[in-house]
Amino acid sequence: MSQTPCNPEIKRALEESPETNTEDGSANGPMPSNYLILSIFSCFCPAYPVNIVAFVFSIMALNSYNDGDLEGSRRLGRNALYVSIASIIIGLLVIATYCFVHFSTHAV
């Protein structure tokens, strides 16, 4: 006849089991901004190499947070913000230049 383990042994085995691990990653603190929406919005501006770099920085910030690197996520998110703003400004300058050239050369 088999002998059942006593209660402390069962409790210790259950506590060490990966299924009972209830940590949800909130020990890292609040998630820093990765500016994903802004970088997606900047992809509609006609500054294609720059806005793709902003999108990549944003995704890298998200992946860095998921890996537990909070400081790296903040740094990459800040870079995504700066590059997204630069992309939007460049895109607006390209649009303004195009409109200026178009309407100044096609005058009636």
N, C-alpha and C positions, 0 to 999 in steps of 0.2 A: 504494500500500500504506500502511495506517495504521500509525502508530507507537504502540506501547504506552507508557503513562506509566511512569516509573521508580518504584521501590519507595517512596521517601519521599513522593511525591505521592499514591500510593494510600493509604499509611498515614495521612497528614494528612486526606484526604477521609473515610476511615472513622472517624477520631477525632471529626470534626465532625458526623458523621451522627447524627440523633436516635435511630436504632435502636440505636446502640451506647452510648448514655448509660445507665450502670448505676446512677446515683444513685437511691436508694430513699427518700429523704426522712429518713434517719436522722441527717442533719446537724442537724436541729432538736433533737435530744435525745429523752429519753423523753417519752412522751405523758402530760400531766397528767391527773388524774382529772376526768371530766366528770359523774360520779355519775348516769349514765343509769338504771341499775337502781334506785337509790333514788328517783329522780323518777318512774319508772314505778310503783313500789310506792306512792308517795304519791298517785298518781292514784286509788287505791282508797279513799282517805279522803274523807269527805263535806265537803271544803273546796274546792269545784270551781274557783273563779277562782284560788285560790292555787296549787293543785297543777299547774294548766295552765301557769302562769308558770314554775314550777320545771322542768317538762318543756321549755319553750321555751328557758330558760337553758341546759339541758343540751345540747340540739341545737345551740344557738349556740356553745357551747364546743367541740363536736366539729367544727363547720364552721370555727371560728376556727383550730383546730389544723391542719386540712387546708389552710387558706390560708397557713399558715406563721407565724401570729401566736401565739407561744408564751405571751407574757405576757397577752394578751387571753384566751386559752384558760384559763389559770390563774384569772384574775379571774372569768370567767363560770362556771367550774366551782365556784368557791367560793360565788358567788351562788346557783347551783343547789343546793348543799348546804344553805345557810342557809334558802332558801325551802322546800326539801323537808322539812327538820326542822320548820319552822313549820307547814307543811301537815299533817304527821302529828300534831303537838301539837293544832292546831285541830280536826282530825278526831276525835281521841280525846276532846277536851272536848265536842264535839257529841254523840258517842255516849254519853258519860257523862251529859250533861244529858238526853238523850232517855230513857235507861234510868231515871234518877232520877224524871223527871216521869211516865213510864209506870207504874212500879211504885208510886209514892206515891199516884197518883190512882185506881188500880184495886185498891185493897186490899179484901179481903173482910170 
